[in-house]
Amino acid sequence: MKGDGGENVIDVYYELDISLPDDVVGRGEEVKVYCNLTENGNPLSGVEITLFDVQEDEIIGVNVTNSEGYTEFSYFYNETNVAGPHTIVAYCEYSRNETLLYLKGQSLIELEKKDKAYWGDY
């Protein structure tokens, strides 16, 4: 392919795949996330991938892709993490992708006791 100035132009396409073996997990269960980075369909090694949980506003970890373009993250949620949907984002300098994970469990709700409660017309 030729550019405007007659030079050769190569189109580069990066793809960052993110996958979860289990998209519903409970607190205390191991969460595994797999990422694969490719450049024009070929593995891209030695690239830092950051994994981020949007709901927790927290970086889960940073790993480097291996010779096959893969990296793996493993982590746990505990009782302080919010139950419900969690958007998990994987990103690097070349690409970004996200997936959805659902954290099972109860969320703590604190109630305040009042001395008297009235219902209806008094």
Secondary structure, DSSP 4 states (H G I P E B T S, - for coil): -B-TTS-B-----EEEEEE-S-SEEETTSEEEEEEEEEETTEE--S-EEEEEETTTTEEEEEEE--TTSEEEEEEE--TTSPPEEEEEEEE-SS-EEEEEEEEES---------S----S--
